[in-house]
Amino acid sequence: MFSYDPYAALAELRPVPPLELTSPELPPGGPMPLSAWSSSRGGEDRHPALQWSQPPAGTKSFAISCFDPDAPTGSGFWHWAAFDLPADLRSLPAGDGDAASLPDGAKVMPNEARLQRFIGAAPPPGTGVHRYFFVIDALDVERLDLDGQETPAVLGFNRHFHTLARGILIGTADPAER
């Protein structure tokens, strides 16, 4: 069914300890809640509530993202990416994921639609079930040397070298459902 797991490939390059990432609205591997679908598909463009376990000592900030590797682009589709989240944070309520909804100092990058917020699931018909990787990385720096205008892929490159632990929660969306 699915063959490519981008985070398994990253773990081969540089293994990191796990964080537990959970959501009361999204069971692991389960369907995305309606609110996390695109407004064009009957949803609300809101990421699910997220919570994570205690990070390792030395954690100075977090980066979080949502990525669909199954988009018919050849490079996937970034739905959301934020960084410079404070080290004492352990959860985010469901929301649009823009800078105003995050703690002070957090930065949100433009997604594939060039919006600095979460954009919901909208898998095109005929492309099968898509996976949405919500990923939280505990980082060893308070701030990444990024201004927030870069792409989420640039964030991924930078967070790779500062990650102390990683949590992954995967949701699914079937285009036949909406």
C-alpha positions in Angstrom: 0.0 0.0 0.0 2.5 2.7 1.1 6.2 2.3 0.4 7.9 5.5 1.3 8.4 6.7 4.9 10.5 9.8 4.9 11.2 9.7 8.6 12.4 6.1 8.6 14.9 7.2 5.9 16.0 10.1 8.2 16.4 7.7 11.1 18.8 5.6 9.1 20.9 8.7 8.6 20.8 9.7 12.2 18.8 7.7 14.7 17.2 9.7 17.6 15.2 8.6 20.6 11.4 8.6 20.4 9.0 11.1 21.9 5.4 10.0 22.3 3.2 12.2 20.2 -0.6 11.7 20.6 -3.9 13.4 19.9 -7.3 12.9 21.6 -8.8 13.5 18.1 -6.5 11.3 16.0 -5.7 7.7 16.9 -2.3 6.5 15.5 -2.8 5.5 11.9 -6.4 6.5 12.1 -8.5 8.8 9.9 -7.9 12.6 10.1 -10.7 14.2 12.0 -13.1 16.2 9.8 -11.8 19.5 11.3 -8.3 18.6 9.9 -9.6 18.4 6.3 -9.4 21.3 4.0 -12.4 23.7 4.0 -12.7 23.0 0.3 -13.5 19.4 1.3 -15.9 20.1 4.2 -13.3 20.6 6.9 -12.0 23.5 8.9 -8.2 23.6 8.1 -7.4 23.0 11.8 -4.6 20.7 13.0 -5.8 18.3 15.7 -4.9 18.8 19.3 -1.4 17.4 19.9 0.5 16.4 23.1 3.9 14.9 23.6 5.9 13.2 26.3 8.7 14.7 28.4 11.7 15.4 26.1 15.3 14.5 26.9 17.5 16.7 29.0 19.1 19.5 26.9 15.9 20.3 25.0 15.8 24.0 24.3 13.0 24.3 21.8 10.6 22.3 19.5 9.8 22.2 15.8 6.6 20.7 14.5 5.3 19.9 11.1 2.7 18.0 9.0 3.8 16.4 5.7 1.9 14.3 3.2 4.5 12.1 1.3 1.7 10.6 -0.8 0.7 13.8 -2.7 1.1 13.3 -6.5 4.0 15.8 -6.7 7.1 13.7 -6.6 8.1 15.7 -3.5 5.2 15.4 -1.2 3.1 18.2 0.3 3.9 20.3 3.4 0.7 21.2 5.2 2.3 23.0 8.2 5.7 23.8 9.7 6.5 25.8 12.9 9.6 26.1 15.0 11.2 28.0 17.9 8.4 26.6 20.1 9.4 26.9 23.8 11.1 23.9 25.6 8.5 23.8 28.4 5.6 23.3 25.9 4.0 19.8 26.0 0.8 20.3 24.0 -1.0 22.4 21.4 -4.8 22.8 21.3 -6.5 22.2 17.9 -6.1 25.3 15.8 -5.1 26.9 12.6 -1.4 26.8 13.5 -0.7 30.4 12.6 1.8 32.4 14.6 -0.9 34.1 16.6 -2.2 30.7 17.9 1.3 29.6 19.0 3.4 30.7 22.0 5.3 34.0 21.6 8.4 33.7 19.6 7.2 30.7 17.5 7.6 31.1 13.7 5.4 29.5 11.1 6.6 28.8 7.6 4.7 29.0 4.4 3.1 25.7 3.4 2.7 24.5 -0.1 -0.2 26.9 -0.6 2.1 29.7 0.6 0.0 30.3 3.7 1.7 30.6 7.1 -0.8 28.2 8.9 -2.0 24.7 8.8 -3.9 23.7 5.6 -6.1 20.6 5.9 -6.2 17.3 4.0 -7.5 17.3 0.5 -6.1 14.3 -1.3 -7.1 14.4 -5.0 -9.5 11.7 -6.3 -7.8 8.7 -7.7 -4.6 9.0 -5.6 -5.5 6.5 -2.9 -5.3 7.0 0.8 -2.8 9.6 1.9 -0.7 9.7 5.1 -0.2 12.8 7.1 2.9 12.8 9.3 2.6 15.1 12.3 6.2 15.3 13.6 7.6 17.0 16.7 11.3 17.3 17.2 13.0 18.3 20.5 15.9 20.5 19.6 19.2 21.3 21.3 19.0 25.1 20.4 16.6 27.8 21.6 16.3 29.2 18.1 17.1 28.0 14.6 18.9 30.4 12.4 15.9 30.8 10.1 13.5 33.8 9.6 10.4 31.7 8.8 10.2 32.6 5.1 12.2 29.5 4.0 10.4 26.3 2.9 9.5 23.5 5.3 12.2 21.4 3.6 14.8 23.9 4.8 13.4 23.6 8.3 13.7 19.8 8.0 17.4 20.1 7.0 18.2 22.4 9.9 16.2 20.5 12.5 17.9 17.3 11.4 21.2 18.4 12.9 19.7 19.6 16.2 17.1 16.9 17.0 17.5 15.2 20.3 14.2 13.2 20.1 11.3 12.8 17.6 7.6 12.0 17.9 5.5 11.0 14.9 1.8 10.6 14.7 0.3 9.5 11.4 -3.2 10.2 10.2 -4.8 9.1 7.0 -7.3 10.6 4.5 -9.1 8.7 1.8 -10.2 11.0 -1.1 -13.2 8.7 -1.6 -14.5 9.9 1.8 -14.9 13.6 0.9 
